[in-house]
């Protein structure tokens, strides 16, 4: 994911969100990556939350270090790692709540068969 790079290079929070959203649109249309129906959650998880987390972590760790400081490299690496994990956590939570929201008349989940419970499915 280039979310951290986009958030660090663009600086302003609107620019990386737009850039990642355009990249996700191209991937969905031309490569079928996630599909058109998965575009909105992908944009939320990666473009919005990923950009915000990456930017916040980078600014928090880098502080006012000079541009050639190794601290900025470490800050970028940690920001990228944190952004990826935050996006993955949100995706996992979304898959976990889908069975509660979308199910058929018999109660069987329509999309994700693994709910957020400690029980194993029968």
C-alpha positions, 0 to 999 in steps of 0.5 A: 500500500502506498498510503503512507508514501502518499500521506507523507509526500502530499502532506495535506490530508485531502490529497492522499485520500484522493490519490488512493481513491483514484488508484483503488478506482483504477484497480476495481475497474481495470483489474477487478481488484475488490470489484466495484461493490467493494470500492467504498469499503476499500476507500474507507479502509485504505484511503481515508483511515489509512491516510489519516493513521499514516499521516498522524503516526509520521507527524507524531514520530518525525516531529521537527527532525530535519528532512535528512534525519534517519528519524524520518525514515523510521517514522515513515516505516512505522507509519506504513506498518501502522496504516496497513494494520489499521486498515486490515483491522477495520476490514476484519471488523467489517467482515465480522459484522456482516453476518449480523447485518446481511442474512437470509430468512433462515439466518445464514449469512449472505457474504461472510460466514465468520461472525464476531463471536467466540462460538464456532459455526455449527 
